[in-house]
């Protein structure tokens, strides 16, 4: 069985200005690198299908959903929060991001692929139940996880978020839902600067000081996250795959390298093999240096596709 690669050209039409780091070129950089490194040959490509409006209610309040639909502009830009904007294509792109993760869950649950990577934007992990935030409109990974729980009958799933920013939106959505183990590594202090206390078996927040390199990152994952995953025995592992903890990233100050992304992907695949019938769905979050983003995604997706050996 293979790895699904789910994306859509419309995701690149969400363009909120040349100054904004969350740029359409992120997706083409990833796509080009997967082709030039010949990883694409091993992937099963799918065009994302847009989520229905009703699916958004799995994770979001009706007030938030209505606000986004009402603000969707016919021309120009509309602002949802200080960092989050919509152009006339943003709503469609956001629905495709959600739809991609749901489709990935369906493909994995049907046994058609072993795992999947969703190369989508806007990202999702800052979007809370009731608000858009930090470049994120709807919480792609949270809706995917709820789709697995509500529509595929799973009882417990884990979400691991290694984006450099805390996954506050995902935490907010699952704070009182013990079916989900949420584990997040992130730089602190750094936007959004709020995170709940860790709660064993449910919420595991691992703040990392600016300057943290791969060795300490791996130690923290090994000591704080892997034992929690092992004890929780999730039936499905979701990954909020942000690559802005890379040394070259302009928005933060951690110093991870491609090998660190390879390493954590292997660790998560091992947990999935042991507990989750190998079921893994990963969705793109941040990552703003195009070259580092592309090579890091290649390291991550290469592992998902079984093209790299553990290192
Ligand atoms: Zn981020």
Boltz pocket constraint, residues with backbone or C-beta under 6 A from the ligand:
constraints:
  - pocket:
      binder: B
      contacts: [[A, 163], [A, 164], [A, 165], [A, 242], [A, 244], [A, 285], [A, 286], [A, 287]]
      max_distance: 6.0
